[in-house]
Amino acid sequence: MTVEAHDPRPKKVQIADALREEIAALPAGHRLASLRELAERFKVTTVTVGNALKVLADEGVIVSVPTRGYFVQSPTGKDEAGPVNRDEINAIHSEIQQLAARVAELEKRAQSPSGA
């Protein structure tokens, strides 16, 4: 698709509209093409594509993950971090287990007669 010169809508809106239609058929977490690839496809500058993606991000249709790209947002808006990172999940689970152990220790102390 190319941007239509006779279309009264700004280029960024034409691109955002075209991408919005395509994104509707994509699963949450799907990575979009790069700015350069989209610019070549629409025959515009990367700045114009960036502006179109900002429109979609502001609408909550996509999310930008720095250094990784743009990703389709879930309809509920709960995929703000982008695709799942297994190492990050494992690290969070470990922290939760450590915190749970600390809470259990503190509860045990609170129940002891001396409180210490």
N, C-alpha and C positions, 0 to 999 in steps of 0.2 A: 504494500500500500504506500502511496505517496500522499503528501499533504496537498490538498486541493486549493489552488490559488483563488478560485471563485467562491470558495466557502467563506462566509462571513465570520466564522468562528476563528479565534486565534489558533495558530499552529499547535501550541501546547494542548489546547482543548481537543482539537481533532485527534491528536495522538493519544491523549488520555481516554477519549471515547472509544477509539479502536482497541486499545489495550484492555480497557474495562470489559468489553465484550469477550475478548479472548480469555481473560483471567477468570471469568465466570465459569469456564469449563475446566479450570485447572484445580488440582488439590491444594489445600493449605500447605504451606511450606515449600511449594514449588519455586525454584529459583528462576527469575526472569533472565532474559538475554542481557548482556552488558550494555552500558551506555553507547559504546562505539558500535556494537552490532545493531542496536535499535536505530541509531543515527543513520547508519548506512541503509538500513531497511526503509526508513521513512524519508531518506534523502534530505535530512536537516542536520543541524549542528548538535553536538553532544549537550550543549547548554539548553537547547530547546527540548531535547529528550529529558534532561534532568528536571526541567520545569514541569513537564508533563507527569513525570514520576512523582514529583512533589505534590501535584494535584491529587494523585491517587493515594499517596501516603497520608495527606491531610484528610482524605475521606475515609481512611482506615481500610482501603482495599488491599494495599501492600504495606510492607514494612521494610525499612532500610536497615541493614546490618553492616556497620562500617567495616571496610576491607573485605567484605564477603559478597555484597550485592543486594539486590531487591528480591523480596520473597512475597508470595501470595499470603495474605493474612486470612486467618479463619473467620468465618462469619460472626463468631462470638467475640473476636478480637483478642483471644487469649494466647496467640502465638507471637507475642511481641518480641521474643528473643530470636525468632527465626527457627531454622531447623534444629532438631534435637542434637545436642552434643553429649555423647555417652560419658566422656571423661568428666564433664561438668556435673552430670547427674550423679555419678559415682561419688564425686567429692562432696556434693550436697548430702547424699545419704550418709556418708561417713560423719559429717558434721552433726547431722540429726542424731545419729547414734551416740556420739560423744555428749551432746546436750541432754539426751534422754538419760544417760548414765549419771550425769551431774545432777539433774533434777531428782532422780531416785535417791541419790546420796543426800541431797539437801532435805528431802521429805523424810528420810529415815532419821536424820539428825533432829528435825523438828518434832518428831514423835517420841524421841527419847526423853526420859524424865528431866534431865538437866538441860536439854535443849542445845547441848554442845556436842 
